[in-house]
Amino acid sequence: MTKADIVSEISKATGIDKASVLETVEKFMETVKDSLSNGENVYLRGFGSFIVKTRSQKTARNISQNTTMIIPEHNIPAFKPAKVFMEQVKK
């Protein structure tokens, strides 16, 4: 399912025009990205959590040049679904 499909489904279910729904969905995604980039987790009860995970420093190899390099510690976004969500998907 794409963003356009989600907008269409919400528009059909609520009767709100697609332009307004698209603007709302875009603003939601922008807010989540801004919060995560500021190190703040986003919790949606009954759905899940958008969280920031920290990957530790590690050593990697560049096989073509036969060298090693250090990849520094960095943050990555992650999603942890709620227990209710997981149970619904497992059915």
C-alpha positions in Angstrom: 0.0 0.0 0.0 1.4 3.4 -1.0 0.8 6.8 0.5 -1.7 7.6 -2.3 -3.6 4.4 -1.4 -3.7 5.4 2.3 -5.0 8.9 1.4 -7.7 7.4 -0.8 -8.8 5.0 1.9 -9.0 7.7 4.5 -10.8 10.0 2.1 -13.4 7.4 1.3 -13.9 6.4 5.0 -14.2 9.9 6.3 -15.7 11.9 3.4 -12.9 14.5 3.6 -11.4 15.6 0.3 -8.1 14.0 -0.8 -6.1 17.2 -0.7 -6.9 17.8 3.0 -6.1 14.2 3.9 -2.8 14.3 1.9 -1.8 17.5 3.7 -2.6 15.9 7.1 -0.6 12.7 6.3 2.3 14.8 5.0 2.3 16.9 8.2 2.1 13.7 10.4 5.2 12.2 8.6 7.0 15.5 8.9 6.3 15.8 12.6 7.5 12.2 13.2 10.7 12.8 11.3 11.4 16.1 13.1 10.7 14.5 16.5 13.1 11.6 15.7 15.8 13.8 14.4 15.6 15.8 17.7 16.0 12.5 19.6 12.4 12.3 20.8 10.4 9.1 20.5 6.8 9.1 19.2 4.3 6.9 21.0 1.0 6.1 19.4 -1.1 4.0 21.9 -2.6 0.9 20.2 -0.4 1.3 17.1 3.2 1.4 18.0 6.3 3.6 18.7 8.7 5.3 16.4 11.9 5.2 18.3 15.6 6.3 17.9 18.0 3.4 18.2 21.8 3.9 18.6 24.0 1.7 16.6 27.4 1.2 18.3 30.7 1.8 16.6 32.0 -1.1 14.5 34.9 -2.0 12.2 34.1 -2.7 8.6 36.2 -3.9 5.7 36.4 -2.5 2.2 37.2 -5.7 0.2 38.1 -4.1 -3.1 40.8 -1.9 -1.5 41.6 -4.4 1.3 41.4 -1.8 4.0 39.5 -1.5 7.3 37.4 1.4 8.4 35.7 2.5 11.5 32.0 3.2 11.3 31.2 5.6 14.1 28.3 5.3 16.5 25.1 6.6 14.9 21.3 6.9 15.4 18.7 5.1 13.2 14.9 5.3 13.2 13.0 2.2 14.1 9.3 1.2 14.6 8.1 -1.0 17.4 4.5 -2.2 16.9 2.1 -2.2 19.9 1.1 -5.6 21.3 -2.5 -5.1 20.1 -1.2 -4.4 16.6 1.0 -7.5 16.6 -1.9 -9.7 17.7 -4.1 -8.3 14.9 -1.4 -8.9 12.2 -0.7 -12.5 13.5 -4.2 -13.6 12.8 
